[in-house]
Amino acid sequence: MKPYSKMNSQNTALLVIDIVNGCCHEDCEDAERGITYAKIRKIVPSLNDFISEFRNTIGGKVIFTNITPWTKEYLPENIQELYEDPATTYYGEGSAFEKDFYIVRPKKEDIIVTKNNYDTFSNPEFDKILKENGIRYLVIAGVFTDGCVLATICGGFSRGYNFVILKDLMETTDVKIRQELCTYLLDYTFPIMFGKTISSREFINSWENNTD
């Protein structure tokens, strides 16, 4: 059965978080600070395949997020203040390359939401878009599991949205402690507190076995 019995192609959207070069491409890594993306790059082809399968099987909206240049002039004051600590500073170079999508290619009918914070709902247009399209259920994948994905899930859940969390199609940087944290989020926190946490194949199978 479907993760939520009231899900249908009209009220369900796929939300793909930050599959952009700045969060995926090897040219945007910072190995000295442990910011490398090998595990992310490993899942992106499967995510790209799933996007196509979602279009063909569900037919719901597909929403991609990207980011403004991750530089001081574009980021909110609280992030700027946080980054005054050198241990947390994570400004990008502000290049167009960093913002470009990595492998995934939105179609003309897809929705792109740009954000300058972790939570996609920090862009008020996102909540407006969902309401205008009658979206109640968000199937979520992308990066970083312990960053923008987590923040968006928390932000959306507090606004009344339901989530299906695709545990095999989200990742974070390769550093060990973040990998461990993501395991805890996917195995415990997400399924207990925020949404149905299943594999992409389980999701497709549940839909194929239950037509609207």
Protein Blocks (a to p, Z undefined) as FASTA:
>chain_A
ZZblkbcfklgccddehiafklmpmklgcfknopacklmmmmmmmmmmmmmmmmmmnopa
cddddddddbfklpcfklmmmmmpmklgccdehiaklmpcehiacdfkbccdddfbfblm
lpmklmmmmmmnopabdcdedddfklmmmmmmmmmmmnopacdddfklgccdfbfklmmm
mmmmmmmmmmmmnoccddfklmmmmmmmocZZ
